[in-house]
Amino acid sequence: MRTARFAELTGAEVYGLCRLRVDVFVVEQQCPYAELDGRDLEPATVHLWFDDGGGGAAATIRVLDDGGTRAIGRVATAAAHRGEGLAARLIEAGIALCDGVPITLGAQAHLEGWYERFGFRRSGAGYLEDGIPHVPMRRDPTAGDPPASPWRPRPEARREPLTAPLQGPRPRPGARTEPARGGEDGVLHRVVGGKEVLQEEDGVLPLLRTAADRLEALAARTTPGNWRAGGLLATRPEVVAHSPDGGTEHVAEARAGTGAWIAALSPALAAPLAGWLRAAAHGPVDPAAEAFARALLARLP
């Protein structure tokens, strides 16, 4: 993840961020509007983004200083990188940058529920912006907020992505792996064969976060309720979702012996499993969580 104020950006980085925002907001959403509004240049504005590995930006947000509040906006992810959980990680980092100050944003209406995951709540009536329904949202600081993560200029780390030789090799089967620990740059490291490997760079942490995001998204669109197997035929059990108000809804018809398995894997497990994955993403990484995340992503739609 890269973080910089405008004066710290290179010309190529400015082009990459603007290209992504225009591609998403102007071209993809077919909204001809003044994308460059002048606020990128403000000394207090902080830009956060992920490099796409080819000189462009994979995802980005910006954090504005509005005096007594902060504002998060220009949340954009390149089509090729959607589903990787990059936007969620940027929002979490943006919240940490705000250090206990209320945060506002204008959310596209269909994303209101997504922003609620991060503590934002609707703060007014919906409105149309460039023909797209939006809702105003606000997030007030809470006791459970992450510790402040003030912006610190690190141009040498930001402009020179780590290369494979600097990261060290990936662990070989049977290689000795020591517990993860925090580096001076605040990123978790793990030691393999005496060499430090940045977990943020080797893909384990994004993998865990992405698996948690996908699991929660799947549960949100799955039949809710307490799933139970039953039915008149033991050889063809029926899995039924029972709601708190006494209603029922058919979920699936299973073969003998699999009805209980389907019922056990109901959406009720999504929250604790996603919580386990997110906790593992803060390190040290649990090998079981990594294995579970890989198996889950290989099977989820």
Secondary structure by P-SEA (a helix, b strand, c coil): ccccccccccaaaaaaaaaaaaacccccccccccccccccccccbbbbbbbccccccccbbbbbbcccccccccccccccccccaaaaaaaaaaaaaacccbbbbbccccaaaaaaaacccccbbbbbcccbbbbbbbbcccccccccccccccaaaaacccccccccccccccccccccccccccbbbbbccccccccccccaaaaaaaaaaaaaaaaaaccccbbbbbcccccbbbbbbbccccbbbbcccccccaaaaaaaacccaaaaaaaaaaaaaaccccaaaaaaaaaaaaccc
